């Protein structure tokens, strides 16, 4: 049942679609395909990638396929977006781990901290049967189709001055977390006090002391000015995850085979560009942070191992909730 707030969001989405039809450029004739792409990753590599995809589609279709990118989540947060995509009110979007916890929680192991050893390990899992199973589940349950992906830069911890070099340093620290059970339980096991909170509230909560810390990739920390209220970053790299380029299957099925091919080609090209860029951009942001006067703590292998050891019991915590055997399959894929 879609509640009142979701109905309001649907109304906003439909109104936005109508306005976009009016304002998108015309290349000699009216646009025959118009889609809204919603995400909350403004100023990041994935944002630039989908902007490139939109421009490429405009060129390759001679202006016939128009993608309007909403990069500040103008059409809603991720969970609302999933409901809107299910009914075809939003055509495209970008999402990360939240879609797993919201739609396919049995795959929640994919969100576990210190699970993936490298980008290659992550790709091996997502390109194999596990990734295929997740894709099929999302279509079946929510009518959301993954048409592309790229890695997200690793997530790190920022604080208002407290240096974090061991799990003991997290004791009692009020850390803003996404509503992702595996990550909330992991930081609780490490001694922190996780606080699920909408991202739009984080800056003020850090500024006023409601929160002590938060965790995000560097592009979010630097790109949304969180560094103004957090002057210490510990490069924990606790989560490696992917970002999914998704479409409403209702919209997807409405396209011709030729148009689907054009969208897929543009998506593959854009995601490939993003994959090549994301880690380079992350390394550059470490230097940017240092140049702005932030304290950047790089953990030793031994220090990193102490955090990893602190979350070793997560598979037991989620026994019966995660898909049987999935954790060990992922671990084995990294060997």
N, C-alpha and C positions, 0 to 999 in steps of 0.2 A: 504494500500500500504506500503510495507516494504521499507524504504528509504535506501540510499546508506550506511549509517553507520551501519544499521542493517544487510545489506547484508555482510558487512565486518565482523561483529561479527559472522554471521552464518558461514562464511568461517573459522574463527578462531575456532569456536566450532567444526565443522566437522573435522578440522585438529587435534584438541585435542583428539577427539574421536578415530581417527585413531592411534594416538600415544599411547593412553591408551591401545588399543587392543594389541599393540606391547609389552608394558611393564608390563601389569598385569601378576601375577604369574600363572603358569599352574600347575594344580594338576592332572597330569597323562594324561590329554587331554586338548584340547583348550577350553577356556571359551565359553559357549554358550550364555551367557547373560552378556553384559557389559553396564554399565550406568555411566554417569557423573553427579555428584551432585554438584551444584554451590550455594555458599552463601558467605556472607561478614562478618561472625561472628567468625572469628578466635579467639581461646583462650577462648571461652565462654562455658557455659554448653551445649548449643544446638550443638556446634561444637563437643564436646566430645560425645554427644549422637549419632550424625550421624556417627561418626567414629566407635562407638561401633556397630551400626547397620550394617555398612559395614563389620566389622570383623565377626559379628554373621552370616550374610548371607553367607560369605565365608565358614564358618565352617559348617553351616546347609546344604549347597548345595554341600559339598565336593569340594569346589573351582570352581564350575560351574557358580555361579553368582558373578560377580565382580563389586563393586561400587567404582569409583574413586572420592574422595571428594576434591573439589576445595574450600578451606575455606577463600581465600582472594579475592573472586569475580573475579578469573582469566578469567571466561567466560562472564563477564559483570556485570553491575549494575542490580538492580532488574527489572526496567522497560524494559531494553533490554532483560533480561532473560525471561520475560513473552512472548515476541514476538518469541524468539528462541524456547521456550517450545511449543508454539502454532504450530510450523511447525515441531516439533520433533527433532530439532537440539541439544537440551539439554533435557536429560531424567528426571532429578530430581533436586529439589532445596529446599531452605529454604527461606521463606519470612515472613514478618510481616504485619503491617498496610498498607504498600505501595500498596499491591495488592488490598486492598479495594478501596482506592482512585483512583487507576489506572484502575481498571476493573469494579468495582461495586460501584460507588460513592453514590448510593442511600442507601447503608449500611454504609455510612461515619460516622454515629452517633457512631459506634463502636469505632471510634478513638477519641471521645470527652474526654477531660481531666475531671477528677473528676466525672466520670460517674459510674464506678464500685466500689462498696463499699468494696469488698473483693475478694480473689481468688474463694471462693465458689459462689459468685454472678456472676463472669465472667464465671465459668464453667456451671452454670445453664443456662445462655443465650446461650453459644456456643453449649451445648448439646441438646438444644431445637429447636423449629421451626425456630428461627432466624438463628441459625448456619446451619441448614439444607438448608434453603433458600439461604444462601450465597454460600454454596458448589455447589448447583445446578446452580446458576448463573455463577460461575467461569467456570464450565464445558461447559455450553451453549455458553458463550461469547468468551472464550479464550482457551477452550480445556485443562484446567488445573484442575487436580483432587487433592483434599486434602486427604491424606491417614493417617495423624497423626498430632498431635499438642501438644504443651506444653506451659505453661505460660512463658512470658518474665518477667524478673525482672523489678520492677517499674522504671520509668524514673525520673531522678533528674536533678537539675540545677547546673552547675559549673560556677564560675566567676574567674576573675583575682584579687581577693582580696575584692571586694565589697560584703558586707554581705546582703543577701536578706531574710527578715523576713515578708514582707508584699507586697501587689501589688504595693504600692507606691515606693518601692525600685527597681522596674523593670522599672520605668519611663525612656524612651529613651534608654534603654539597647539594644545593637545590639546582638541579640541571633541567633545563627545558628539553623535552623529548617529543618526538612524533608519536602518534598513537599506534605504535608498532610493538606488540607484546614481547617479542623476542628481545628487542633492544631495551625496553623498559625493565624487563626482568634481569637482563645482563648488568645494567648499571646498578640495579638494586643489589645484585649479588656482589658487586664491587664496592658496596658501602655507601653509594650516593643516594640521594633522595630525588628520584625522577619526578618531573612535573609535566604531564601532557598539557600542551598549550598551543593554540592557533598561532601560526608564525607572525601574523600581523600584530600580535600583542607583545612579542618578545622584546623589542627594543625598549619599550617603556618599562617592562617588568625588570629588565636588567638595570636600567637607569635608576629605578626607585628601590632596588634591593629586594624585590619580590623573588627574583631569581639571582643565583650566584654565578651561574654558568649556562652555557648552551653548547650544542654540538651541531656542526654543519661542515660542508666542504668550504674551502677557502674562497671560492668564488661568491658564495653567499655571505660569508663573514665580511669580506671586503666590499663586495658589490652592493650590499644593503646597509653599509655604514655601521654594522655591529661593532666594528673595531673602535668606534667613538666611545662606547660604553664597556668595552672589554679590551684590556691592554696586554693580555698574555694568552698565547696560543700554544697548546701542546699537540704536536703532530702524532696523535694516537693512531690515526689511520684505522680506526676500529671497525669500520664497515666499508666493504667494497660491494657495489651494487650497480645495476644497469638502469638506464632510463628508457622507457618504452614509448615509441611513437604508436599511438592507438587510434583506431577509427570505430565509429558506430557501424555495426554490421548492417543495420537497416540502410544507412547511407551507402555503404559499400556495395550492397546488393542492387542498389538503384543505378549504379554506374554501368556503362557499357564495358565490355572486355577491353576495348582499346583504351578507354579512360583509366581503368584500373591499372593497366600496364604502364601508362604514363605516370600515374601517381607512385606506383611501386618503384619505377626507375628513378624518379626524383628523390624518393625517400631513401633508397639505397645509396645514392650519390651523396646526399646530405649527411646521412649517418656515418658513412665512411669518412667524410671530411671531418666530422666531429670526433670520431674515434682517433684519428691521427692527431688532432689538436688538443684533446682534453688534458693529457698528462703534461704536455709542454706548458700549457697555460697554468696548470697547477704549480709547477716548479717556478714559473715566473712570479706567481702570487706570493710564494714564500719570500722572495726578495722584496716584493712590494711591501709586504707586511713589515719586514725588518727596516726598510727605508722610511716607513712612517713612524718608527720608534717603538713598535711592538716588541715584546719579548717573545721569541719563538724558540720553543724547547723541542729539540730533536731527541727522541728516546734511543737509548742503546738497545741492541738486540735482547739483552738480559731484562731490561726494564719492560720492553714490549711483551716479552714472554710472561712476565708476572701478571700483566693484564689478561693475556690469553688464558693463563691457568685459572684465573679468578672466575671465568665463565664456563669452565669445563663441564659443569653439571647441568647446563641448559638442556641437553637432550633428555635428561631425566625429568626436568621440570615440565617439559612439553610432551612427555610420553602420552600417547593416546590422542594427541592433538595434531602432531606432525605426521605426515604420511610415513607409514612403517618402512624402515630401512633407508629413508631418504638421506638422513644425516650421514650415515656411513658411506652411501654411494658417492656423496659429494666429497667426503674426505678421501676416499679411494681414488677419485678422479684427479686429485692433486698430487698423487704419489708418482 
